[in-house]
């Protein structure tokens, strides 16, 4: 059976590459388009199983593209998830009028993206391969700078060993060196995704600390982390 097709549509290449990285470990075929006209052509030709469609694009915006899809009896069955600007309620209203099946807001986070996708395609893999990594790290939040140790890492997040008090969704910046990598110092912006200390302790087989989900990471850093993970999997 052929892998399901997912069409990612955005005129900003960075956002397309980010969404593609979320799907790295899912058994799907990824298609991309950079404007609404191109997206509509691909939808008509390829009949994707799911479309992530940005609202602001040249030539044909997302609302007009979604309206065209949902107005076509041969295409209206294709799920369309619109990507809107956070806090712009009028955009969500426009998307609903266009007939979209669901919506996401930017900045798009991995967990939310995959949960939306999995609602339509069970092939979507939400878990990411993680590898153990023992290296020191520094992180900074609104209270100051603190030292920690990296326990494991994936292409979407990192686990820090520390008893420093944080709360879920706290934003932070962190930096560490990736062993045996030419990238050098890796700087990442992230948010606290889950806690593993005190009453919030979830995994007793892991040291006290917390997991961080990346919200901003350079292409070079993400590639270096992925190469390390791929190398570790091959060794196993």
C-alpha positions in Angstrom: 0.0 0.0 0.0 1.3 3.4 -0.9 2.2 5.8 1.9 -0.3 8.5 2.6 0.4 11.9 1.0 0.7 15.1 3.1 0.8 18.5 1.3 2.6 21.3 3.1 1.8 24.8 1.8 3.7 27.9 2.8 5.5 30.7 1.0 8.2 30.7 3.7 10.6 27.8 3.1 11.7 27.8 6.7 8.2 26.9 7.9 7.9 24.1 5.3 11.3 22.6 6.4 10.2 22.8 10.0 6.9 21.0 9.3 8.8 18.4 7.2 11.2 17.7 10.1 8.1 16.9 12.2 7.3 14.1 9.8 10.7 12.6 9.5 9.8 9.4 11.3 6.3 8.9 9.9 5.5 6.6 7.0 4.1 9.3 4.7 5.0 11.0 1.4 5.5 14.7 1.8 4.6 17.2 -1.0 5.2 20.9 -0.8 3.9 24.1 -2.5 4.9 27.7 -2.0 1.7 29.5 -3.0 -2.1 28.8 -3.3 -2.1 28.3 -7.1 0.6 25.6 -6.9 -1.1 24.0 -4.0 -4.4 23.7 -5.9 -2.7 22.2 -8.9 -1.0 19.6 -6.7 -4.3 18.8 -4.9 -6.1 18.2 -8.2 -3.2 16.1 -9.6 -2.1 14.1 -6.5 -5.2 13.9 -4.3 -3.2 14.2 -1.0 -4.6 12.6 2.1 -4.1 15.7 4.2 -3.2 19.4 3.5 -1.6 21.9 5.9 -2.3 25.3 4.3 -0.9 28.6 5.4 -3.5 31.5 5.2 -1.1 34.2 3.9 0.4 33.4 0.5 1.0 35.1 -2.9 -1.0 34.4 -6.1 -3.9 32.6 -4.2 -4.2 32.9 -0.4 -5.0 30.0 1.8 -8.6 31.0 2.3 -9.3 31.1 -1.4 -7.4 27.9 -2.0 -9.3 26.1 0.8 -12.6 27.4 -0.6 -11.7 26.1 -4.1 -10.9 22.6 -2.6 -14.0 22.4 -0.6 -16.2 23.6 -3.5 -15.0 20.8 -5.7 -17.1 17.6 -5.3 -14.0 15.6 -6.3 -11.8 17.2 -3.7 -13.9 18.2 -0.8 -13.2 15.0 1.1 -9.6 15.9 1.5 -8.9 17.2 5.1 -7.5 20.8 5.1 -5.8 22.2 8.2 -5.3 25.9 8.0 -2.3 27.6 9.6 -3.2 31.0 11.0 -1.5 33.8 12.9 -1.8 33.4 16.7 -4.3 35.8 18.3 -6.1 36.7 15.0 -9.6 35.5 15.7 -10.9 37.0 12.4 -8.5 34.7 10.5 -10.0 31.6 12.2 -13.5 32.8 11.2 -12.4 33.2 7.6 -10.9 29.7 7.6 -14.1 28.2 9.0 -16.1 29.9 6.4 -13.8 28.5 3.7 -14.7 25.0 5.0 -11.4 23.9 6.6 -11.5 20.8 8.8 -9.2 22.3 11.5 -6.6 25.0 12.1 -3.2 25.5 13.7 -1.6 28.8 14.8 1.9 30.0 14.3 4.5 29.5 15.6 3.7 25.8 14.8 4.8 23.5 17.6 5.7 19.9 16.9 3.3 18.3 19.4 0.3 20.3 18.2 1.2 19.7 14.5 1.5 15.9 14.9 -1.7 15.6 17.1 -3.6 17.4 14.3 -2.1 15.2 11.6 -2.7 12.0 13.6 -6.4 12.8 13.9 -6.6 12.2 10.1 -3.7 9.8 9.5 -2.9 7.0 12.0 0.5 6.6 10.2 1.8 9.7 11.9 4.5 8.9 14.5 4.5 11.3 17.4 7.4 9.8 19.2 10.9 10.7 18.2 14.0 8.5 18.5 16.0 9.6 21.4 19.7 8.9 22.3 21.5 9.2 25.5 23.9 12.1 25.7 26.0 13.1 28.6 27.2 16.6 28.2 27.0 19.8 30.3 24.5 22.6 29.3 23.6 26.1 30.3 20.1 27.4 30.2 18.6 30.8 30.8 15.0 31.6 31.7 13.3 34.7 33.2 15.0 34.2 36.6 18.7 33.8 35.5 21.3 31.4 34.1 21.7 27.9 35.4 24.0 24.9 34.7 22.5 21.5 33.9 23.4 18.2 32.3 21.9 16.7 29.1 20.6 13.2 29.7 19.1 12.5 26.3 18.2 14.3 23.0 16.0 14.0 20.0 15.5 16.1 16.9 12.6 17.8 18.6 13.6 18.1 22.3 16.1 17.5 25.0 16.0 16.3 28.6 18.0 18.3 31.2 19.0 16.9 34.6 18.7 19.6 37.3 16.7 20.4 40.4 16.2 24.0 39.2 12.6 24.9 39.7 10.6 25.5 36.5 7.0 25.3 35.4 5.5 23.8 32.3 5.6 26.0 29.2 8.4 28.2 30.7 10.4 29.7 27.8 14.1 29.4 27.9 17.3 29.5 25.9 19.9 26.7 26.2 23.4 26.1 24.9 25.6 23.0 24.8 28.3 21.3 22.7 27.4 18.3 20.7 30.2 15.7 21.0 32.1 14.8 17.8 30.3 17.5 15.8 31.7 20.3 13.7 28.8 22.5 14.5 30.3 23.7 17.7 28.1 25.4 20.3 24.4 24.7 19.7 22.0 27.5 20.8 18.3 26.5 21.0 15.2 28.3 22.2 12.6 26.1 23.7 9.8 25.6 26.2 9.4 23.3 29.2 7.3 20.5 27.8 7.1 18.2 30.9 8.4 18.0 34.4 10.0 15.1 36.2 10.5 16.4 39.8 8.5 16.6 43.0 4.8 15.9 42.6 5.2 16.1 38.8 7.6 13.2 38.7 6.6 11.0 35.8 9.6 8.8 35.1 11.3 7.4 38.2 13.9 5.6 36.1 15.2 9.0 35.0 17.1 11.6 37.1 15.2 14.7 38.4 14.9 17.3 35.6 12.6 18.4 32.8 12.1 18.0 29.1 12.4 20.9 26.7 10.7 21.1 23.3 12.6 23.2 20.7 10.7 26.3 19.5 13.6 27.7 17.5 16.7 25.8 16.2 19.0 26.4 13.3 19.0 24.1 10.3 22.7 23.2 11.0 22.0 22.3 14.6 18.9 20.2 13.8 20.9 18.4 11.1 23.8 17.7 13.4 21.5 16.3 16.1 19.7 14.1 13.5 23.0 12.8 12.1 24.0 11.8 15.7 20.7 10.0 16.2 21.0 8.2 12.8 24.5 7.1 13.6 23.5 5.8 17.0 20.6 3.8 15.4 23.0 2.3 12.9 25.4 1.2 15.6 22.5 -0.6 17.3 
